[in-house]
């Protein structure tokens, strides 16, 4: 017997997820996760060694919600040479009462990209200095764009963005694209930088979004009062920050304490014996009022984001609430 299940393409998903709404939705999801209001299994991480690629499978449920969701996200770096997107994926949404499929979101990886940027926006809302003028972005990929989108929701008046990438040409291309990107502050300057230390020096906010497996940002380069959001470390062995920077932080924040201890920047600081796991505060604990965020503009804050499934659920719920049922028949 055939039944009707809506299928949403990437265009429909994009239209349903304006960054301000997604930041608010992810903020609520983080609070639920850290307050026992969400169910979240462990991440499945699959390496496709021959392609130097990786696949993540994440799922989650916000208690009392209408749906639960499962997401498959892949990263195949060699796809650029094939004329294909490097990141792809889909989200499967199920009715939380009956378990039947409620929707297929063929988002081509957009939900992962956008909700990661939104998580950075939540982190900035609670942890960034009140006045942000200078931002450093380490990395030139898609998160260089989405992290700034999220930051602009929380701190909309930054004036300069310094961009570093391993390729000077990509850094220059990224700067040109950002200068014309909607939603970012009018009049902001975008400058490619020749070295990481020059990019981060005296920055109010530092955003790291690379696939590095060695520390790129040294602790001594980061000024007091800075906020650092790191999103690149989402697997064992990945690393962007000097572990000493986490030890120096006045507020060390993670999206998931257990997950970051295994997959995030926290894994390296723990291995070096520089911090204890219980020193890390979950972002959701801050949002829920169970722990303080930034207390003074002089504090150094670091947020380690590995991505949790409740963010995907929050994004999927926005799509289903905003986009009409397309009525696609699935046998």
Protein Blocks (a to p, Z undefined) as FASTA:
>chain_A
ZZddddddfklmmmmmcfklmmmmmmmmmmmmmnopaccddddddddfknopacdddddd
dehiabdcdddddddfklmmnopafbgcddddddfklopafbdcdegommmmmmmmmmmm
mmmmmmmcfbdfbdcdedjbfklmmmmmmmmmmmmmbfbdcdddfblklmmmmmmmmmmp
ghiaehiacdddfbfklmmgopabdcdddfbfbdfbdfklpcghiacddfkbgcehiafb
dfklmmmpmbdcdfblklmmmmmmmlmmmmnopacfklpccfklmmnopaccdfbfkbcc
ddddebiaklmmmmmmmmmmmpccehiacZZ
